[in-house]
Amino acid sequence: MPQHVVIIGAVALGPKAAARFKRLEPDSRVTLVDRGAIISYGGCGIPFYVSGEVNDPTELQSTAFHMVRDAEFFRATKGVDVRTETEAVAIDRAAKTVTLRHLPTGREELLTYDKLVLATGSRPNKLPVPGADLPGVYAVDSMEAAKAIRAQVSGGGISRAVVVGAGFIGLEMAVALTDLWGIETTVVEFRDQILPGVSGGNLARMAQRRMEDKGVAFRLGEQVRAFEAGGSGRVARVVTQNAALEAELVIVAIGVSPNSELARAAGLSVSDRGGIRVDETMRTTDPDIFAGGDCVELRSQITGAPIYLPLGSLANRQGRIIGTNLAGGAAKFPGAVGTWCVQLFELAAAGTGLTLPAAQAAGLDALCVHVSQLDRAHFHPDKGLMSLELVVERGSGRVLGMQGLGVNGDALVGKVDVVAALLPAGTTAEKLAGLELAYSPPFSAALDILNVLGGVTENVLQGRLRGIAVDEFAALWAKREGGGRFFLDCRERSNAEEYMNKYPEYWHNIPQGQLKDRLAELPRDQGIVLVCNTGARAYESFITLAHAGFGDVVSVEGGMTAVLAAGEKI
Amino acid sequence: MPQHVVIIGAVALGPKAAARFKRLEPDSRVTLVDRGAIISYGGCGIPFYVSGEVNDPTELQSTAFHMVRDAEFFRATKGVDVRTETEAVAIDRAAKTVTLRHLPTGREELLTYDKLVLATGSRPNKLPVPGADLPGVYAVDSMEAAKAIRAQVSGGGISRAVVVGAGFIGLEMAVALTDLWGIETTVVEFRDQILPGVSGGNLARMAQRRMEDKGVAFRLGEQVRAFEAGGSGRVARVVTQNAALEAELVIVAIGVSPNSELARAAGLSVSDRGGIRVDETMRTTDPDIFAGGDCVELRSQITGAPIYLPLGSLANRQGRIIGTNLAGGAAKFPGAVGTWCVQLFELAAAGTGLTLPAAQAAGLDALCVHVSQLDRAHFHPDKGLMSLELVVERGSGRVLGMQGLGVNGDALVGKVDVVAALLPAGTTAEKLAGLELAYSPPFSAALDILNVLGGVTENVLQGRLRGIAVDEFAALWAKREGGGRFFLDCRERSNAEEYMNKYPEYWHNIPQGQLKDRLAELPRDQGIVLVCNTGARAYESFITLAHAGFGDVVSVEGGMTAVLAAGEKI
C-alpha cells in the first residue's frame, strides 16, 4: 500500500533515503523538508570552495552530470516533493503528524506521515566566550557561510586569520587560507596535538611540522578566552591565555553537536551527548520514525560502545539503509569503526578504528607499532614515504585501528581502506602480514607496507622486537647525560657521521653488518637504544643483540626518518 | 639444535626465507645457492629499467637504503652464505644431500642439509617457431637480458619493435619502448584481447584504446609463425599468419613455466603443468623440503582448484612463511586469489580474483556488473574516471573477483586491494555496498565507488536492474536496422543531440526527468535499450519503465562513457 514518508533534513542522508525509497516504492509519496534554501549540497566540499579549487559554489549542489540538485530536480528526476525554508517544529507521534513552519511567512501546517525520517544533522559548537558572534567570526556550516568567507578572502582585505580547532575542518580551512590566498594563518587548539582523538601524537607532530613548513602556525594547548573587535566592529583579535592574535578573519571549527531537540521533545530516546538512539535498522525508539546522519549516535564496531561520528560518508550509506527499510526491507547498519582522511597540503593523513590513547581509554590492553616505508618499489622514481601506526590488542593480536601519513594520498587511503574493510569482522597482525595485495613497482612494494606492518607487529607481540616511539626516543635522548642509555646508530658510517661529530660522547655507530663482530664495544651495564633510517637494520641489530644476551635493548620505530619528520631536534 | 638449511634460488623467495629463518634461529646455518652471478634483484623492475625510469641497474639489486644485495651483503648483514654461479644438479633425499656444480669451473660438491628449500623460480616460455633464438629476440628474464635490451634501445638503432604477448610484462615493455624511446611498437597476441585471463574483454578493449592513443599498435588473434633475420643476421621481421612485421627488436613475453625438473627428478610430486605441489605450510611431499615462488602450484582461495601465479609479491610472503616454518613454526599460506596491477601509460589496470569468463569456466553461475564513476568528489578538480567490474555468483551474491581501470592508479589499486583483502574469507555485493571507507573530496566520493558497485550489483541480483555490457550494446546497435530495439538516451537533449542528428531514425531522447510524463512516446512492442552518461540516469529510467509495465528493458552499464572508452564507433 502506498505510504507517505516525511523526511526532515535535505542534505546527504535525507535525499539519499528519499531517492532509494522512491525507487523501491514508486507509488509512495515522499516529502523532503529543509530549513535552508539550498539543499543537498556537499558540505565536505566547502573548504575546497574557500580555497578556490572549486570555483562555482553550485558545483557543490550539482550531480556529477552538472544538474543542480534543487527542489525541481528532486521533483522531476526522483519524484520527491521538497519544501525548502521550512522548519519542522513538532512531532505528534500518536497522531502521526509533523508541524511544519514556513520560515519566510511563519505559516504553519500539519503534515500526516506513515513513516518519518529525522535527518536533522548537526550544528557547529560555539565557543562560550565574549565576541563569539562578532562579524568576521565564522563557522563552516552552510553554503551561506562558505560564500561569505570566500568573498572576504578573495576581496583581498585579509592578511591574518585564526582557525580555532585542529580537527579535519579546521586544518582543511587552514590549508585553504594559506595555500591559495597566502593568508598568515594560526591554528589554535586547546588539546596538545592536531587531529586530536583520531591520530596518534607522533603522527600528528609529523603532520604539524609539514604544515608549519607551508607557513601555518600552531598554538596547541591554548584556549580562546575572547574575540575582540576592531574599530570597524569586526573581529580584530583572538585572545588566548597566552597571547592576543591579530586576525581579520576567524574560523571556529571545534566540532558539531547533533540537532536532536525535535526528537527529544517527541519523547524519542536521546543520549546524554544529544545523539538520537537508533537500532541496526536505523529506527528510533518509535518504529515508525527513522533517524540517521549527524543527528544520531552510533555503535562502535570495535568496542561496542556508543560513538558519535558526524561524517558525510556514513550519512550517505545510512540513507540507503533507511530507504530500503522504509520500503519494508531489513537492511542493517551494524555500526561504524570511524574511517577518515584529510589532505594537508601535499601530505595526506588517514585512519580507521582506535588510536592507542582511545584504545587504552576504552580499557583495552593495547600497543602501537610504527612503520615508515617507501610507498612504491624503492627503485621507482615516484616513490614517497608512508608512515603507518597499527594499534593492536596485546595477547589476542586483534587489530584495533590504524593511522597513517603519506605523500601519495591515494596510496595511503588505499591502505587505510583495506584495514577499515577488515575491522568490522576483526583481523589480526598475522592476517595483515599475509594479505595478498596488488603489486607492481609504480604502485607498491613487493612486500606491501601492510604486510611489513603486520609482520613487525607480530614480532613485537611475540617479543622478538621491542620498539619505542619517536616521543619515547626523544625523552630518552633528552636524558642522555644521566640516563644511562647507549645510543647506537646501526647505519653505515656516512649516515651516522653528522650525529657522531655533533655528539661525540653520546652518538655511537656500528653498521649492522659489523655488529656481531664488534659486540665487545657495547656496554653490558647500560640499556641500548638502536636507531637506523626507518627501522629495518635496527631490527636486525636487535636480533643480534638479543641473541648475544643483551637484555635491555630497544629499537626506534620508523628510525631517524620518523624522528626528523616529527621535528625532534637531534 | 642448530640446523643447516640449503636454499636453491636467490631471487625474491630464497633471500626472504633465509633472512627470516636466520632471525628466528641465529645459530643455524643457511647456504643460499644461485645459478646466476646477480642475486636478489627485483625482476619486476626490469621494464622500468628498460624505459629509463630506473637509470642504474644496481638499484634493482639494492635495498631501500642503497646497499647492494650481493653475496657479501647477505653474509655480513644476514649471516647467510651465498654461492653464486652454482647450480643444484641433484637431490638425494635419503642421504639428505644436494649436488652442486660451480658453473665457471664445472667442479661438483655434495652439500648435506637438514632442511632444503626449492626456490628455483620459472623460465620464460619460448615460441616453438623458426628464428626464436635469433639475436635481437629477447625474453625479459634476467638482468643480463635487461641490460642487453636497454643497450640496444638507448643506442638509437631501433625504430620498430614487436612485443609478443599482451600480458603484464609484454604491455609494460610496450609502454617502456614507446614512452621514452619513441620506438614504433606492435604487440602481437594470439588471444583476442589484451590482459587475457586477468581482465574482462570490455575493460581490456578500453585499456587497449588508450594504449593505441599513445602509439602502440595491436594485432590480436594473431600467431607468430617465424622470426626472420636481416642481412646482419639479427632479427628483422616477425611473421604471423596475416603479416610480416619489420622489427629490429623483439620481446617475447608469453608467460613462464616453473623450474621443477630438480624436484621431479628427486621424486617430489609435481603437477602436469610443472608446478611443485606444496601444502599450506609450503612443504613438498617430502616434509624436509619446502618450495615456493614461481616453481610451485598454489590453491585458488575462490575455487579451491590448483592455480599457477608467478608473482613476486606472493613469493615474498611465501618466503616469510617458509622461514618461520624452517624454525619450527606453523605458519600457513592458505592459497591465493590472484591480485595484480599494471601501469599502461597514464592508465592503470588492476584486478583480483576471477574474471567472468574464468568464473564461468570454473562452472560457477556468475554475472558481471560494470560501474564507471569519478574517483573523487565530482566537484574536485583532480577527479578522473574509474571503471570497475564486479564478478559475483548469482543466488549467493558471493563476490568472485573485481577488475578495473583508472587514471589515478593508486586510487584504483586501493579499491582492488580492499576487495582482495576480503575475498579469502568471502564477501558479498551487499557487504561492499556497506563498506566504511575513508572519505574526503580529494580522495573519494561520499558514496565510494565500491559502495556504488556493491549497491548496483545488489539491484541487478534482486532483479531491480538489468544491465548490458558495452559489447552487448555494440552487438544490439549493429543490428539496429532489423533488431527491433528502441534506443533511448535519457540524458539532457544537449548530450543526446549529436547522436540524434547522426541517427535520426534510431537514436531517441527523453531526459530522465521527463520520462514518466512521456511514456506514451515509447513503443510497447519493442525492447528498450537505455543509455546515459555513466548509468545513473538509465537506472532511474529503468525503474520508471519497469513500474509502468515495460517488460523488456535493459540499461547500458557504464553508459556512453564506457561505450566511447571501449572505442565503439557510434
Chai-1 contact restraints between the chains, C-beta under 6 A:
chainA,res_idxA,chainB,res_idxB,connection_type,confidence,min_distance_angstrom,max_distance_angstrom,comment,restraint_id
A,R23,B,I543,contact,1.0,0.0,6.0,A-B,restraint_1
A,P26,B,H547,contact,1.0,0.0,6.0,A-B,restraint_2
A,C44,B,P441,contact,1.0,0.0,6.0,A-B,restraint_3
A,G45,B,A377,contact,1.0,0.0,6.0,A-B,restraint_4
A,G45,B,F379,contact,1.0,0.0,6.0,A-B,restraint_5
A,G45,B,P441,contact,1.0,0.0,6.0,A-B,restraint_6
A,F48,B,P441,contact,1.0,0.0,6.0,A-B,restraint_7
A,E53,B,P381,contact,1.0,0.0,6.0,A-B,restraint_8
A,V54,B,F379,contact,1.0,0.0,6.0,A-B,restraint_9
A,E59,B,F379,contact,1.0,0.0,6.0,A-B,restraint_10
A,L60,B,F379,contact,1.0,0.0,6.0,A-B,restraint_11
A,A64,B,L374,contact,1.0,0.0,6.0,A-B,restraint_12
A,A64,B,H378,contact,1.0,0.0,6.0,A-B,restraint_13
A,F65,B,N533,contact,1.0,0.0,6.0,A-B,restraint_14
A,A76,B,G513,contact,1.0,0.0,6.0,A-B,restraint_15
A,T77,B,Q512,contact,1.0,0.0,6.0,A-B,restraint_16
A,T77,B,G513,contact,1.0,0.0,6.0,A-B,restraint_17
A,G312,B,A446,contact,1.0,0.0,6.0,A-B,restraint_18
A,S313,B,Y439,contact,1.0,0.0,6.0,A-B,restraint_19
A,S313,B,A446,contact,1.0,0.0,6.0,A-B,restraint_20
A,N316,B,A446,contact,1.0,0.0,6.0,A-B,restraint_21
A,N316,B,L447,contact,1.0,0.0,6.0,A-B,restraint_22
A,A336,B,E436,contact,1.0,0.0,6.0,A-B,restraint_23
A,V337,B,E436,contact,1.0,0.0,6.0,A-B,restraint_24
A,T339,B,E436,contact,1.0,0.0,6.0,A-B,restraint_25
A,T339,B,A438,contact,1.0,0.0,6.0,A-B,restraint_26
A,W340,B,A438,contact,1.0,0.0,6.0,A-B,restraint_27
A,C341,B,A438,contact,1.0,0.0,6.0,A-B,restraint_28
A,C341,B,S440,contact,1.0,0.0,6.0,A-B,restraint_29
A,C341,B,F443,contact,1.0,0.0,6.0,A-B,restraint_30
A,V342,B,S440,contact,1.0,0.0,6.0,A-B,restraint_31
A,Q343,B,P442,contact,1.0,0.0,6.0,A-B,restraint_32
A,A350,B,A438,contact,1.0,0.0,6.0,A-B,restraint_33
A,L374,B,A64,contact,1.0,0.0,6.0,A-B,restraint_34
A,A377,B,G45,contact,1.0,0.0,6.0,A-B,restraint_35
A,H378,B,A64,contact,1.0,0.0,6.0,A-B,restraint_36
A,F379,B,G45,contact,1.0,0.0,6.0,A-B,restraint_37
A,F379,B,V54,contact,1.0,0.0,6.0,A-B,restraint_38
A,F379,B,E59,contact,1.0,0.0,6.0,A-B,restraint_39
A,F379,B,L60,contact,1.0,0.0,6.0,A-B,restraint_40
A,P381,B,E53,contact,1.0,0.0,6.0,A-B,restraint_41
A,N408,B,D410,contact,1.0,0.0,6.0,A-B,restraint_42
A,G409,B,F443,contact,1.0,0.0,6.0,A-B,restraint_43
A,D410,B,N408,contact,1.0,0.0,6.0,A-B,restraint_44
A,D410,B,D410,contact,1.0,0.0,6.0,A-B,restraint_45
A,D410,B,A411,contact,1.0,0.0,6.0,A-B,restraint_46
A,A411,B,D410,contact,1.0,0.0,6.0,A-B,restraint_47
A,V413,B,G414,contact,1.0,0.0,6.0,A-B,restraint_48
A,V413,B,A438,contact,1.0,0.0,6.0,A-B,restraint_49
A,V413,B,F443,contact,1.0,0.0,6.0,A-B,restraint_50
A,G414,B,V413,contact,1.0,0.0,6.0,A-B,restraint_51
A,G414,B,G414,contact,1.0,0.0,6.0,A-B,restraint_52
A,G414,B,D417,contact,1.0,0.0,6.0,A-B,restraint_53
A,V416,B,A438,contact,1.0,0.0,6.0,A-B,restraint_54
A,D417,B,G414,contact,1.0,0.0,6.0,A-B,restraint_55
A,D417,B,V418,contact,1.0,0.0,6.0,A-B,restraint_56
A,D417,B,L437,contact,1.0,0.0,6.0,A-B,restraint_57
A,D417,B,A438,contact,1.0,0.0,6.0,A-B,restraint_58
A,V418,B,D417,contact,1.0,0.0,6.0,A-B,restraint_59
A,V418,B,V418,contact,1.0,0.0,6.0,A-B,restraint_60
A,V418,B,A421,contact,1.0,0.0,6.0,A-B,restraint_61
A,A420,B,E436,contact,1.0,0.0,6.0,A-B,restraint_62
A,A420,B,L437,contact,1.0,0.0,6.0,A-B,restraint_63
A,A421,B,V418,contact,1.0,0.0,6.0,A-B,restraint_64
A,A421,B,L422,contact,1.0,0.0,6.0,A-B,restraint_65
A,A421,B,L435,contact,1.0,0.0,6.0,A-B,restraint_66
A,L422,B,A421,contact,1.0,0.0,6.0,A-B,restraint_67
A,L435,B,A421,contact,1.0,0.0,6.0,A-B,restraint_68
A,E436,B,A336,contact,1.0,0.0,6.0,A-B,restraint_69
A,E436,B,V337,contact,1.0,0.0,6.0,A-B,restraint_70
A,E436,B,T339,contact,1.0,0.0,6.0,A-B,restraint_71
A,E436,B,A420,contact,1.0,0.0,6.0,A-B,restraint_72
A,L437,B,D417,contact,1.0,0.0,6.0,A-B,restraint_73
A,L437,B,A420,contact,1.0,0.0,6.0,A-B,restraint_74
A,A438,B,T339,contact,1.0,0.0,6.0,A-B,restraint_75
A,A438,B,W340,contact,1.0,0.0,6.0,A-B,restraint_76
A,A438,B,C341,contact,1.0,0.0,6.0,A-B,restraint_77
A,A438,B,A350,contact,1.0,0.0,6.0,A-B,restraint_78
A,A438,B,V413,contact,1.0,0.0,6.0,A-B,restraint_79
A,A438,B,V416,contact,1.0,0.0,6.0,A-B,restraint_80
A,A438,B,D417,contact,1.0,0.0,6.0,A-B,restraint_81
A,Y439,B,S313,contact,1.0,0.0,6.0,A-B,restraint_82
A,S440,B,C341,contact,1.0,0.0,6.0,A-B,restraint_83
A,S440,B,V342,contact,1.0,0.0,6.0,A-B,restraint_84
A,P441,B,C44,contact,1.0,0.0,6.0,A-B,restraint_85
A,P441,B,G45,contact,1.0,0.0,6.0,A-B,restraint_86
A,P441,B,F48,contact,1.0,0.0,6.0,A-B,restraint_87
A,P442,B,Q343,contact,1.0,0.0,6.0,A-B,restraint_88
A,F443,B,C341,contact,1.0,0.0,6.0,A-B,restraint_89
A,F443,B,G409,contact,1.0,0.0,6.0,A-B,restraint_90
A,F443,B,V413,contact,1.0,0.0,6.0,A-B,restraint_91
A,A446,B,G312,contact,1.0,0.0,6.0,A-B,restraint_92
A,A446,B,S313,contact,1.0,0.0,6.0,A-B,restraint_93
A,A446,B,N316,contact,1.0,0.0,6.0,A-B,restraint_94
A,L447,B,N316,contact,1.0,0.0,6.0,A-B,restraint_95
A,Q512,B,T77,contact,1.0,0.0,6.0,A-B,restraint_96
A,G513,B,A76,contact,1.0,0.0,6.0,A-B,restraint_97
A,G513,B,T77,contact,1.0,0.0,6.0,A-B,restraint_98
A,N533,B,F65,contact,1.0,0.0,6.0,A-B,restraint_99
A,I543,B,R23,contact,1.0,0.0,6.0,A-B,restraint_100
A,H547,B,P26,contact,1.0,0.0,6.0,A-B,restraint_101
